[in-house]
Amino acid sequence: MLTADLLERTAPLYDRVRSVIPPIEWPSFAEDIDAILTLKKQRNAVILAHNYMTPEIFHCVSDIVGDSLALAREATKVDADVIVLAGVHFMAETAKMLNPNKTVLIPDSGAGCSLASSITAADVRLMREKHPGVPIVTYVNSTAAVKAESDICCTSGNALKVVESLGVDTVIMLPDEYLAQNIAAQTRVKVLTWAGHCEVHERFTANDVRTLRAENPGVIILAHPECPPEVVAEADYAGSTADMSAFVGREKPAKVVLLTECSMADNVCVGHPEVSFVRPCNLCPHMKRITLPKIRHALETMTEEVTIDPALAERARRSVERMLEVR
Ligand code: SF4
């Protein structure tokens, strides 16, 4: 029940997000947040939240936040019995692969990903047959079954390093065609691609970038490398979510646009009140399935638990661990 006590207890949390959550909306979040904080202690649980979570999740109940790479790395160091993954299903699978002895929960197992569902393990085996001896680099936005068929994983933050670490002249890069093309533009290594796309980033166009520039003189435009190459070419900088966030902190542009998922700008702007954010908004419908009530329900009922066949998990884990070894 929403009481004056509860509102007082959660007031310091509201201070973190007052620039992006109007006061009238806060009471609708406060009760769930308070309950989740108590449940985390009772269950010895931690919440790992992706950058595309809404601010009340990202800033008020999470223990570890970041992009796919950061969550994969931090998931290996978690000292808790239970991990709640506030993100999409492949991220929860990765957390389970790296923490086979922990209980991993996802608040909504229907939180998928257009990239992850663009390819199956059988497709990867066919690619390998078609291109014998060519290493397969798989973006972490993929299922455990696809990772298990791959030689090494990558994220948008480390893809170039991973490709160049292999010491070969040709690689297959799955499943994101645009990420692969954007990496190919930066290396001498020939990159064979797959036609998977992120349904959030593929919607940005070069014309959007030109319009944003015309309407906002002096604006700095940052693009995620899952955007089409012609969008990246028109932008001022391309980088992973972590890279974009670091860019804003380092360069402190007066006005900036992040060509990525909507909540990312909300979460970054909380730490940079001096920067003005222009917000073209493309929502990820999969990420937005994760809500405070569902996180609370997951911890109350200890559902939905993510499980992976141990033999498959072992093979998929090797691909992720090879990536984590690349420096
Ligand atoms: S933003 Fe794109 S890559 Fe990320 S979960 Fe959504 S559809 Fe998948």
Boltz pocket constraint, residues with backbone or C-beta under 6 A from the ligand:
constraints:
  - pocket:
      binder: B
      contacts: [[A, 88], [A, 112], [A, 113], [A, 114], [A, 115], [A, 116], [A, 141], [A, 197], [A, 198], [A, 199], [A, 200], [A, 201], [A, 261], [A, 284], [A, 285], [A, 286], [A, 287]]
      max_distance: 6.0
